[in-house]
Amino acid sequence: MAEKWNPISRVRATNVQFELPWMWGPSPKLPPDLKVEQFRLNIDNDASTPVERFAGDTTKLGYLRYDVTSVAAQLRSGGTAASSALEADATR
């Protein structure tokens, strides 16, 4: 874990863990054994965000389709950058 003060807040990073990816609205079809490498950034013990490891392999982002926030991107042509990369099997 690391902790740092900036001029307006305290930012804390937790230790890296392998766990279910954090999602706003996970599908009941999300595989229960799915694990991703992630840590959390916590700002002033109030706001928190997960940070997942990305090493450039878009094929490992397929789990994003299990989150309700990706529905619009899945329904329309093109979608978000992550969805588009998955569709095109992009390397960048």
Secondary structure by P-SEA (a helix, b strand, c coil): cbbbbcccbbbbbccccccccccccccccccccbbbbbbbbbccccbbbbbbbbcccccccccccccccaaaaaacccccaaaaaaaacccc
